[in-house]
C-alpha cells in the first residue's frame, strides 16, 4: 500500500494535496491539517471488497453458481405476452426498461 499526503480541513472535511492558510471550501483560517492517506491499489481493492464495493470481513473467493441462494423476485405482469416473456416473467420492482427499435416501426 502506498501513502499519500493530504491536507484536510477540520471544519468542513475538504481535502487538497497542498497546504494553504485558508480553506478554499469554508473560508476558515488555519484549519488544514496534514494527514496520511493509504492508497489501495486496484488489485488490493478487488481482493478485499464485496460485490457492491463494501468492505468484506475476509478476502473474497469464488463460489459455484449452484451455491448461490436466490430469493424469488416479485414481478409485475404487463399482460403483453411477448414482452413478459422477454423480461423473464414481467417487470421487476425498481427496474428501468428501455424499449427501442428502428424509427417508424411502432
C-alpha positions in Angstrom: 0.0 0.0 0.0 1.2 3.4 -0.9 0.6 6.5 1.3 -0.4 9.9 0.1 -0.3 13.2 2.0 -3.5 15.2 2.0 -4.4 18.4 3.9 -7.9 18.1 5.4 -9.9 20.9 6.8 -11.0 20.2 10.4 -14.1 22.4 10.0 -15.7 21.1 6.7 -13.7 18.0 5.7 -12.5 19.4 2.4 -9.1 17.9 1.3 -6.5 19.0 -1.0 -2.9 17.9 -1.9 -1.2 21.2 -0.7 -1.3 23.2 2.5 -3.0 26.6 2.5 -3.6 29.1 5.3 -7.3 29.4 4.4 -9.7 26.6 3.5 -11.0 27.2 -0.1 -14.3 25.5 0.7 -15.5 27.0 4.0 -13.1 30.0 4.3 -11.8 29.2 7.8 -8.2 30.1 8.6 -5.6 27.5 9.8 -7.9 24.5 9.8 -6.0 22.4 7.2 -4.1 19.5 8.9 -1.7 17.1 7.2 -3.0 13.5 7.1 -1.5 10.4 5.5 -4.0 8.5 3.4 -3.3 4.9 2.4 -3.7 4.4 -1.3 -5.1 1.0 -2.1 -4.1 -0.5 -5.5 -6.8 -1.8 -7.8 -5.7 -5.4 -7.1 -6.0 -4.9 -3.4 -9.4 -3.3 -3.7 -10.8 -6.2 -5.7 -9.3 -8.7 -3.2 -10.8 -7.1 -0.1 -14.2 -5.8 -1.3 -17.6 -7.3 -1.7 -19.8 -7.3 -4.7 -21.0 -3.7 -4.2 -17.7 -2.2 -3.1 -18.4 -2.5 0.6 -15.6 -3.8 2.7 -15.8 -7.5 3.2 -14.7 -9.0 6.5 -12.5 -11.6 4.7 -10.9 -11.7 1.3 -13.5 -12.7 -1.4 -13.2 -16.1 -3.0 -15.0 -17.8 -5.9 -18.0 -20.0 -5.3 -20.0 -22.3 -7.5 -23.2 -21.0 -9.1 -25.1 -23.8 -7.5 -24.1 -22.5 -4.1 -25.8 -19.1 -4.7 -29.1 -18.7 -2.8 -31.7 -16.8 -4.7 -34.8 -15.2 -3.3 -37.8 -15.2 -5.7 -38.3 -11.8 -7.2 -41.8 -10.2 -7.4 -42.6 -9.2 -11.0 -45.4 -7.1 -12.4 -47.1 -8.8 -15.3 -47.8 -6.4 -18.1 -50.4 -8.5 -19.9 -48.4 -8.4 -23.1 -47.3 -12.0 -23.5 -44.2 -11.5 -25.6 -43.0 -8.5 -23.5 -43.4 -10.5 -20.3 -41.5 -13.4 -21.9 -38.6 -11.2 -22.9 -38.5 -9.6 -19.4 -38.3 -13.0 -17.8 -41.9 -13.1 -16.5 -42.6 -9.4 -16.1 -41.2 -6.1 -14.9 -39.1 -6.3 -11.7 -39.8 -3.7 -9.0 -37.3 -0.8 -9.1 -36.1 -1.7 -12.6 -35.9 0.5 -15.7 -36.7 -0.9 -19.1 -35.7 0.8 -22.4 -37.6 -0.5 -25.4 -36.0 0.5 -28.6 -36.3 -0.2 -32.3 -35.9 1.3 -35.7 -37.7 4.6 -36.4 -41.3 4.2 -37.6 -41.9 0.5 -36.7 -44.2 1.1 -33.8 
